[in-house]
Amino acid sequence: MRGHCKKHHGCHGWDGRTLRDAPRGCRVRIQGFSCCPKDRCRLLALGLTPGVTAEISPSGCLRVRDADIVLGDDLAATITVQPLPEDARA
């Protein structure tokens, strides 16, 4: 994909987990991004802002702010997340 930043600068977050590592069916809090500015703007426009709670559906969709989002593996690997307990609410 042209213009896509493939360099991964490491995970800066709670325990080094990325959205790509999170299992289906879990809830996470977005911690930050390690992607290029173009991709960061895209993620922010989709509502993926630091601190927001998201749920990964059994089908692999990401539920954020009452919207279902599907991200590619490379982009999901740039999003650092914090796993939430099952009883945590947004």
DSSP file with accessible surface (Angstrom, degrees, kcal/mol):
  #  RESIDUE AA STRUCTURE BP1 BP2  ACC     N-H-->O    O-->H-N    N-H-->O    O-->H-N    TCO  KAPPA ALPHA  PHI   PSI    X-CA   Y-CA   Z-CA
    1    1 A M    >         0   0  172      0, 0.0     3,-1.4     0, 0.0     2,-0.2   0.000 360.0 360.0 360.0 126.8    0.0    0.0    0.0
    2    2 A R  T 3   +     0   0  237      1,-0.2     3,-0.1     3,-0.0     0, 0.0  -0.435 360.0  14.3 -71.0 136.2    1.5    3.3   -1.0
    3    3 A G  T 3  S+     0   0   52      1,-0.3     2,-0.4    -2,-0.2    -1,-0.2   0.484  89.9 136.9  81.6   2.4    2.2    5.8    1.7
    4    4 A H    <   -     0   0   33     -3,-1.4     2,-0.7    34,-0.1    -1,-0.3  -0.683  54.1-131.4 -87.4 132.8    1.8    3.2    4.5
    5    5 A C        +     0   0   33     -2,-0.4    31,-0.2     1,-0.1    -1,-0.0  -0.711  26.3 177.2 -83.5 114.2    4.3    3.4    7.3
    6    6 A K        +     0   0  149     -2,-0.7     2,-0.4    29,-0.1    -1,-0.1   0.499  46.1 106.8 -96.3  -5.1    5.6   -0.1    7.9
    7    7 A K        -     0   0  142      2,-0.0     2,-0.6     1,-0.0    29,-0.1  -0.625  56.1-156.3 -79.6 127.9    8.2    0.8   10.6
    8    8 A H        -     0   0   84     -2,-0.4    27,-0.1     1,-0.1     3,-0.1  -0.913   6.5-166.1-106.2 120.9    7.1   -0.3   14.0
    9    9 A H        -     0   0  102     25,-0.6    -1,-0.1    -2,-0.6    26,-0.1   0.202  49.6 -92.9 -93.2  14.6    8.7    1.7   16.8
   10   10 A G        -     0   0   28     24,-0.2     2,-0.6     2,-0.0    -1,-0.3  -0.120  48.1 -67.8  95.3 163.9    7.7   -0.6   19.7
   11   11 A C        -     0   0   45     -3,-0.1     2,-0.8     5,-0.1     7,-0.1  -0.828  38.7-171.7 -97.5 121.8    4.8   -0.7   22.0
   12   12 A H        +     0   0  140     -2,-0.6     2,-0.3     5,-0.1    68,-0.1  -0.846  48.5  85.3-111.3  92.4    4.6    2.2   24.5
   13   13 A G  S    S-     0   0   38     -2,-0.8    69,-0.1     1,-0.1    -2,-0.0  -0.912  88.7 -50.3-165.9-165.5    1.8    1.2   26.8
   14   14 A W  S    S-     0   0  145     -2,-0.3    68,-0.1     1,-0.2    -1,-0.1   0.914 123.5 -11.5 -55.5 -55.9    0.6   -0.7   29.9
   15   15 A D  S    S-     0   0   66     66,-0.5    -1,-0.2     2,-0.1    67,-0.1   0.195  99.0 -95.1-137.7  20.6    2.0   -4.1   29.2
   16   16 A G  S    S+     0   0   33      1,-0.3     2,-0.2    65,-0.1    -5,-0.1   0.600  75.0 144.9  79.9  10.0    3.3   -4.0   25.6
   17   17 A R        -     0   0  105     64,-0.4    64,-1.9     3,-0.0     2,-0.3  -0.581  32.9-155.6 -81.9 146.4    0.1   -5.5   24.1
   18   18 A T  B >>  -A   80   0A   6     62,-0.2     4,-0.9    -2,-0.2     3,-0.8  -0.752  31.6-108.5-112.8 165.7   -1.2   -4.4   20.8
   19   19 A L  G >4 S+     0   0   15     60,-2.4     3,-0.7    57,-0.8    58,-0.2   0.873 120.0  59.7 -60.1 -34.8   -4.7   -4.6   19.4
   20   20 A R  G 34 S+     0   0  119     56,-1.1    -1,-0.3    59,-0.3    57,-0.1   0.847 104.8  50.2 -63.0 -31.0   -3.5   -7.4   17.1
   21   21 A D  G <4 S+     0   0   94     -3,-0.8    -1,-0.2    55,-0.2    -2,-0.2   0.676  86.8 104.1 -79.8 -19.6   -2.5   -9.5   20.1
   22   22 A A  S << S-     0   0   15     -4,-0.9     3,-0.1    -3,-0.7     2,-0.1  -0.435  73.6-121.6 -70.6 134.9   -5.8   -9.0   21.9
   23   23 A P    >   -     0   0   77      0, 0.0     3,-1.4     0, 0.0    33,-0.2  -0.370  33.1 -92.8 -74.3 154.2   -8.1  -12.1   21.8
   24   24 A R  T 3  S+     0   0  164      1,-0.2    33,-0.2    34,-0.1     3,-0.1  -0.346 109.4  31.7 -62.6 144.7  -11.6  -11.9   20.3
   25   25 A G  T 3  S+     0   0   45     31,-2.7    -1,-0.2     1,-0.3     2,-0.2   0.368  93.9 117.3  88.8  -2.7  -14.4  -11.2   22.8
   26   26 A C    <   -     0   0   31     -3,-1.4    30,-2.7    31,-0.1     2,-0.4  -0.537  59.0-129.8 -98.1 163.7  -12.2   -9.0   25.1
   27   27 A R  E     +B   55   0A  39     57,-0.5    57,-2.7    28,-0.2     2,-0.3  -0.912  29.0 179.5-110.0 140.0  -12.5   -5.4   26.0
   28   28 A V  E     -BC  54  83A   1     26,-2.8    26,-2.9    -2,-0.4     2,-0.5  -0.923  26.2-132.4-136.7 159.6   -9.6   -3.0   25.8
   29   29 A R  E     -BC  53  82A  74     53,-2.4    53,-2.3    -2,-0.3     2,-0.3  -0.969  31.9-120.5-111.6 129.2   -8.7    0.6   26.4
   30   30 A I  E     + C   0  81A   0     22,-2.7    21,-3.5    -2,-0.5    51,-0.2  -0.527  32.6 177.0 -69.1 127.9   -6.7    2.3   23.6
   31   31 A Q  E     -     0   0A  66     49,-3.3     2,-0.3     1,-0.4    50,-0.2   0.799  50.7 -59.8-100.8 -40.9   -3.4    3.6   25.0
   32   32 A G  E     - C   0  80A  13     48,-1.4    48,-2.3    17,-0.1    -1,-0.4  -0.984  45.9 -95.6 176.3-172.1   -1.6    5.0   22.0
   33   33 A F  E     - C   0  79A  29     -2,-0.3    46,-0.2    46,-0.2    45,-0.1  -0.936   7.5-167.6-132.5 152.4   -0.2    4.5   18.5
   34   34 A S        +     0   0    9     44,-2.1   -25,-0.6    -2,-0.3     2,-0.2  -0.320  59.3 106.4-129.8  47.2    3.2    3.8   17.0
   35   35 A C  S    S-     0   0   21     43,-0.1    -2,-0.1     1,-0.1   -29,-0.1  -0.696  76.6 -78.1-120.8 174.4    2.3    4.5   13.3
   36   36 A C     >  -     0   0   20     -2,-0.2     4,-2.5   -31,-0.2     3,-0.2  -0.232  48.5-103.4 -69.0 161.0    3.0    7.3   10.8
   37   37 A P  H  > S+     0   0  103      0, 0.0     4,-2.5     0, 0.0     5,-0.2   0.850 119.5  57.0 -56.4 -36.6    1.0   10.6   11.1
   38   38 A K  H  > S+     0   0  126      2,-0.2     4,-1.8     1,-0.2     5,-0.1   0.941 111.6  41.1 -61.6 -47.9   -1.2    9.6    8.1
   39   39 A D  H  > S+     0   0    7      2,-0.2     4,-2.6    -3,-0.2    -1,-0.2   0.877 112.1  56.1 -68.7 -36.1   -2.4    6.4    9.8
   40   40 A R  H  X S+     0   0  104     -4,-2.5     4,-2.6     1,-0.2     5,-0.2   0.937 107.5  48.9 -60.9 -44.4   -2.7    8.2   13.2
   41   41 A C  H  X S+     0   0   86     -4,-2.5     4,-2.3     1,-0.2    -1,-0.2   0.901 110.6  51.4 -61.4 -40.3   -5.1   10.7   11.6
   42   42 A R  H  X S+     0   0  123     -4,-1.8     4,-1.5     2,-0.2    -2,-0.2   0.930 111.0  47.2 -62.6 -45.3   -7.1    7.9   10.0
   43   43 A L  H  <>S+     0   0    0     -4,-2.6     5,-2.3     1,-0.2     4,-0.3   0.915 112.0  49.8 -64.2 -42.1   -7.4    6.1   13.4
   44   44 A L  H ><5S+     0   0   61     -4,-2.6     3,-1.5     1,-0.2    -1,-0.2   0.909 108.7  52.8 -63.6 -39.8   -8.4    9.3   15.2
   45   45 A A  H 3<5S+     0   0   89     -4,-2.3    -1,-0.2     1,-0.3    -2,-0.2   0.818 104.6  56.4 -64.7 -29.8  -11.0   10.1   12.6
   46   46 A L  T 3<5S-     0   0   69     -4,-1.5    -1,-0.3    -5,-0.2    -2,-0.2   0.513 125.5-103.2 -78.8  -4.0  -12.5    6.6   13.1
   47   47 A G  T < 5S+     0   0   14     -3,-1.5     2,-1.6    -4,-0.3    -3,-0.2   0.514  78.7 136.3  95.2   5.7  -12.9    7.4   16.8
   48   48 A L      < +     0   0    0     -5,-2.3    -1,-0.2    -6,-0.2    -2,-0.1  -0.630  28.6 157.4 -87.0  81.9   -9.9    5.4   18.1
   49   49 A T    >   -     0   0   41     -2,-1.6     3,-2.2    -3,-0.1   -19,-0.3  -0.790  52.3 -86.8-106.3 149.7   -8.6    8.0   20.5
   50   50 A P  T 3  S+     0   0   68      0, 0.0   -19,-0.2     0, 0.0     3,-0.1  -0.305 115.5  25.3 -54.6 133.0   -6.4    7.3   23.5
   51   51 A G  T 3  S+     0   0   39    -21,-3.5     2,-0.1     1,-0.3   -20,-0.1   0.163  89.4 127.2  98.9 -17.5   -8.5    6.4   26.5
   52   52 A V    <   -     0   0   19     -3,-2.2   -22,-2.7   -22,-0.1     2,-0.4  -0.456  57.3-127.2 -75.2 146.1  -11.5    5.1   24.6
   53   53 A T  E     -B   29   0A  15    -24,-0.2    12,-0.5    -2,-0.1     2,-0.3  -0.765  29.7-178.3 -93.3 137.6  -12.9    1.6   25.4
   54   54 A A  E     -BD  28  64A   2    -26,-2.9   -26,-2.8    -2,-0.4     2,-0.4  -0.946  16.1-146.9-133.6 155.5  -13.3   -0.9   22.6
   55   55 A E  E     -BD  27  63A  77      8,-1.9     8,-3.5    -2,-0.3     2,-0.7  -0.980  11.0-140.9-124.9 135.9  -14.6   -4.4   22.3
   56   56 A I  E     - D   0  62A  14    -30,-2.7   -31,-2.7    -2,-0.4     6,-0.2  -0.870  25.4-141.3 -96.7 115.8  -13.4   -7.1   19.9
   57   57 A S    >   -     0   0   25      4,-2.9     3,-1.9    -2,-0.7   -32,-0.2  -0.257  25.2-104.7 -72.6 164.0  -16.3   -9.1   18.7
   58   58 A P  T 3  S+     0   0  105      0, 0.0   -34,-0.1     0, 0.0    -1,-0.1   0.807 123.5  55.1 -58.4 -26.0  -16.2  -12.8   18.2
   59   59 A S  T 3  S-     0   0   84      2,-0.1    -2,-0.0     1,-0.0   -35,-0.0   0.551 123.0-105.4 -84.7  -7.6  -16.0  -12.2   14.4
   60   60 A G  S <  S+     0   0   31     -3,-1.9     2,-0.1     1,-0.3    -1,-0.0   0.392  74.3 137.1 100.4  -2.4  -13.0   -9.9   14.8
   61   61 A C        -     0   0   30      9,-0.1    -4,-2.9    -5,-0.1     2,-0.6  -0.464  53.1-127.2 -73.1 151.1  -14.7   -6.5   14.3
   62   62 A L  E     -DE  56  69A   7      7,-3.3     7,-3.0    -6,-0.2     2,-0.7  -0.886  16.3-151.4-102.1 121.6  -13.7   -3.7   16.7
   63   63 A R  E     +DE  55  68A  97     -8,-3.5    -8,-1.9    -2,-0.6     2,-0.4  -0.858  27.0 162.7 -97.2 113.5  -16.7   -2.1   18.4
   64   64 A V  E >   -DE  54  67A   2      3,-2.7     3,-1.2    -2,-0.7   -10,-0.1  -0.995  65.0 -16.1-135.4 125.4  -15.9    1.6   19.2
   65   65 A R  T 3  S-     0   0  149    -12,-0.5    -1,-0.1    -2,-0.4     3,-0.1   0.900 127.6 -50.6  50.2  48.5  -18.4    4.3   20.1
   66   66 A D  T 3  S+     0   0  143      1,-0.2     2,-0.3    -3,-0.0    -1,-0.3   0.762 119.3 106.6  62.9  26.0  -21.4    2.3   18.7
   67   67 A A  E <   -E   64   0A  43     -3,-1.2    -3,-2.7   -21,-0.1     2,-0.5  -0.981  65.3-133.4-131.8 146.8  -19.6    1.6   15.4
   68   68 A D  E     -E   63   0A 101     -2,-0.3     2,-0.4    -5,-0.2    -5,-0.2  -0.893  27.3-175.5 -99.7 128.9  -18.0   -1.6   14.0
   69   69 A I  E     -E   62   0A  18     -7,-3.0    -7,-3.3    -2,-0.5     2,-0.5  -0.965  14.8-157.7-126.7 139.5  -14.6   -1.1   12.5
   70   70 A V        -     0   0  107     -2,-0.4     2,-0.3    -9,-0.2    -9,-0.1  -0.979  16.2-172.7-117.2 124.9  -12.4   -3.6   10.7
   71   71 A L        -     0   0   30     -2,-0.5     2,-0.0     1,-0.0    -2,-0.0  -0.880  25.3-109.9-115.6 151.0   -8.7   -2.9   10.7
   72   72 A G     >  -     0   0   47     -2,-0.3     4,-2.6     1,-0.1     5,-0.2  -0.323  32.7-110.4 -71.3 159.2   -5.9   -4.7    8.8
   73   73 A D  H  > S+     0   0  104      1,-0.2     4,-1.6     2,-0.2   -53,-0.1   0.884 116.1  52.9 -58.5 -43.4   -3.3   -6.7   10.8
   74   74 A D  H  4 S+     0   0   90      1,-0.2     4,-0.4     2,-0.2    -1,-0.2   0.914 112.9  43.5 -62.8 -42.1   -0.5   -4.2   10.1
   75   75 A L  H >4 S+     0   0    7      1,-0.2     3,-1.5     2,-0.2     4,-0.3   0.904 110.3  55.2 -71.3 -39.9   -2.5   -1.3   11.4
   76   76 A A  H >< S+     0   0    9     -4,-2.6     3,-1.3     1,-0.3   -56,-1.1   0.833 100.5  61.8 -61.7 -29.1   -3.8   -3.2   14.4
   77   77 A A  T 3< S+     0   0    7     -4,-1.6    -1,-0.3     1,-0.2    -2,-0.2   0.683  98.2  57.1 -71.8 -14.9   -0.2   -4.0   15.4
   78   78 A T  T <  S+     0   0   10     -3,-1.5   -44,-2.1    -4,-0.4     2,-0.6   0.462  87.9  88.9 -94.1  -1.1    0.5   -0.2   15.8
   79   79 A I  E <   - C   0  33A   0     -3,-1.3   -60,-2.4    -4,-0.3     2,-0.4  -0.871  66.7-151.7-103.9 115.4   -2.3    0.3   18.4
   80   80 A T  E     -AC  18  32A   3    -48,-2.3   -49,-3.3    -2,-0.6   -48,-1.4  -0.727  21.7-176.9 -86.7 132.2   -1.2   -0.2   22.0
   81   81 A V  E     - C   0  30A   1    -64,-1.9   -66,-0.5    -2,-0.4   -64,-0.4  -0.884  26.4-139.0-130.0 159.9   -4.0   -1.4   24.3
   82   82 A Q  E     - C   0  29A  51    -53,-2.3   -53,-2.4    -2,-0.3     2,-0.1  -0.985  29.9-125.0-115.4 120.8   -4.7   -2.2   27.9
   83   83 A P  E     - C   0  28A  33      0, 0.0   -55,-0.2     0, 0.0   -66,-0.0  -0.399  26.6-146.8 -63.7 142.2   -6.9   -5.2   28.6
   84   84 A L        -     0   0   24    -57,-2.7   -57,-0.5     4,-0.1   -31,-0.0  -0.850  19.8-102.7-110.1 149.6   -9.9   -4.4   30.8
   85   85 A P    >   -     0   0   81      0, 0.0     3,-1.8     0, 0.0    -1,-0.1  -0.295  37.8-109.8 -62.1 155.5  -11.6   -6.7   33.3
   86   86 A E  T 3  S+     0   0  180      1,-0.3    -2,-0.0   -60,-0.0     0, 0.0   0.784 117.8  52.9 -60.6 -27.7  -14.8   -8.2   32.0
   87   87 A D  T 3  S+     0   0  129      2,-0.1    -1,-0.3     0, 0.0     2,-0.2   0.494  83.0 113.3 -89.4   0.2  -16.9   -6.1   34.4
   88   88 A A    <   -     0   0   20     -3,-1.8     2,-0.3   -61,-0.1    -4,-0.1  -0.472  50.9-159.9 -73.2 140.1  -15.3   -2.8   33.2
   89   89 A R              0   0  176     -2,-0.2    -2,-0.1     1,-0.1    -1,-0.0  -0.894 360.0 360.0-120.7 152.2  -17.7   -0.4   31.4
   90   90 A A              0   0  111     -2,-0.3   -38,-0.1   -37,-0.0    -1,-0.1  -0.192 360.0 360.0 -64.4 360.0  -17.0    2.5   29.1
